[in-house]
Amino acid sequence: MSYVRDVGALARKDLLLELRARDTLPAMLLFVVATFVVFHFALPGSPSRLAASGLLWVSILFTALLGLGRAFVPEREQRVLDGLVLAPCDRSAIWLGKSVATLAFLVAAEAVALPVFALFFHPLNGATVLGVALADLGICAVGTFLGAMAVATRARELLLPLLFLPLAIPIVVGGVGASAAGSPGRYLGFLALYDLLFALVCWASFEYVVTE
Amino acid sequence: MTPVVRPDAGGDLRQSREVGRTHRIPLPALAALSLVLVTLALALVFFVAPNDADQGFSQRIFYFHVSIALTAYACFVAAAWKAFRHLTRRDPDADLESYVAIHQGVILGALVLLTGSIWAKISWGHWWLWSEDQLVLFLVLFLFYCAYFMLRYSLEPGPQRANLSAVYALFGVVLIPVSFLAIRLTKGLIHPVVFTRHGPNFHGWILVTYCVSQVAILVFAYTLYRVELAGKRLDSRVRELKEVLA
């Protein structure tokens, strides 16, 4: 129970920080809408359903990357991570709290992006929305983990997309399948499997990322 | 400035010489064995194995393509195993061994992409085919493990670098089956026909040739792994020596 309380406290800290500074979420919103406009001109005319769902997934991935790149910046600038590691809580709670906070930002950005997408391109079906929700879990779990790794390196934000995109390819496969295939069931199942597997790996190994 | 040798320098050196586990098979014997096996495999592939009924001579590249691919997987799994040893047992050699295994795996992975492309060009007339799932899987893994080097060389040598590299190597073995599943799924979406490369005609000299090539590539890769490991250890010993003398 205290684990849940720790995670809640850490996530609340990030949300409060965002509420006061408003660094990340407006940038994500602006970025995702701008990407749609760019894609409209990159795919002139009316793109097919398959092409449109592809660009939706590319936009989601890059918007998430934008948010994930910022996730550990306050920790680094204020040297909070050292304090968090010293705090008497499980280290994986740091990862989970941060994942919950980034998930909240991503969902908030998508709450605007998905209706805009439906307005600009094609209406969305239920399987796509469910696919996006499942993909968000995986993106935030893996992305936050890799964000913590990238922030420890010299290259910092440069490294995160390099580490993240190969790991995100299965998410794109599952997501595009869920929105384009006739029977989305197995793609949704695959996304859920991905979330479960990688969340477990991240949860078990985060301790080694922040400690020596 | 004249170099000052500290009195304990000799002790340091003797100690550092013992870093690195001793291997049961000496390196020269291993090199000789891999030379014999690779020569035997080449002879079998080019002179003994029969031509494929459908694809003719070009099918022979599979003896190497498939062997190299499986060896690359073995390297990645070995790297993850060493990474696991590093994280759980704090085995002092495991970090370097994990890195060298991934290095060999990436080199073999590049060879898989190359041999697969050559075969695709001859067989289908295209250098790259997205329907060839082994190739696509290797491209994903290749990108993933190339990022490993970016990560590793963006960190200062030390316990943190060893930890992050180990965790990333462990992610790799989770990614391999997940990507494989994902790529199989895309086939259902765009390319429902699954090519079965190994038909039922997998017996006799074909089987012998394949097994010999597989063993040859495995032993050859292990030899390269040992050579690189020895080189890296020598390198770190020289560095220690310089530090002691500085």
Interface residues (C-beta under 8 A of the other chain):
Chain A: M149 A152 T153 R154 A155 L159 L162 L163 L165 P166 L167 I169 P170 V173 G174 V176 G177 A180 A181 R186 Y187 F190 L193 Y194 L197 F198 V201 S205 Y208 V209 T211 E212
Chain B: L87 V140 L141 L143 F144 A147 M150 L151 S154 L155 G158 P159 Q160 N163 L164 A166 V167 Y168 L170 F171 V174 L175 V178 S179 L181 A182 I183 L185 T186 G188 L189
